């Protein structure tokens, strides 16, 4: 199975810290919902709006949707025009979406905690379920995501977890614990990589120490820093993008990896993925509709179109990521034991990374300290 290499979480040169604060500086207006979360007032939308008078601007990671999507959406929905903007990272997308003035973007693909930050500042249009009947195709578990329970302002597009990707023929023992990466044995010396993205760099140490991936406690983050600094001399490098190639070449034997990026489909069949016994995360990439959009009916129609099983299944078949769409996954040929075979209930064992507001700066400092030369 081939898939594009796209940097869905690779950080920008300067990490965005305290997303909610950064967004607030852009003047988003919001109100508090009954559950304490921040919710923008919903616009009155027309179920039978004339979409031929509406156009769509979408920002998404390169390779994350079919190249034919704009033309197919235009043909299917009869909208006036469909334009795709590409972003390499969540941070770049956030810069677009939170810049002063109207970004012109109608639908954005961002990870869950970034959707949360946008929503908390009133920059997202609440999802109108009556305009997206294909929401019924989602797994029930897809409505239980901690950053947005009930899919009130976002619709999940892909989901997965983080673990250890390794060469079965080069390890002397199957890795089962995050400590296998954090305290590598002699045979793995200088043959282990860790991620650079700040929250995922911290994840293995947080879980190994029994902490939440969303902790903001200074004493716990200090212990994480201590563990990561002790690990540093034994690493090959920090790497978010080429760890799969390093495994294939034998330069690395174990790496921290997102499940869809672990090249378990390599023809040699000597690469496997393991979720450590201490547990991991549940990451989700979402579709959101901007409050500033002038084409909200078309935006809802786009999301409904993507949730069609024959369309949504493309992501699982082409980029090897699970989609939270039961009807779509039922159309995909899944080998038993493959990464696509992880059931939704098992995925929900993972802890969702949420936006921490101002406390996010603690992870920015941690990442900078650990990766400093």
PyMOL commands that set and color helices and strands:
alter all, ss='L'
color gray80, all
select helices_A, chain A and resi 19-24+51-53+69-77+90-98+112-120+129-131+133-137+140-143+179-182+186-188+198-208+218-232+243-249+259-261+296-306+309-319+326-329+339-341+344-347+357-371
alter helices_A, ss='H'
color red, helices_A
select strands_A, chain A and resi 31-32+38-39+55-61+81-87+107-111+155-160+162-167+192-194+237-238+254-258+271-274+281-289+351-352
alter strands_A, ss='S'
color yellow, strands_A
deselect
rebuild
show_as cartoon
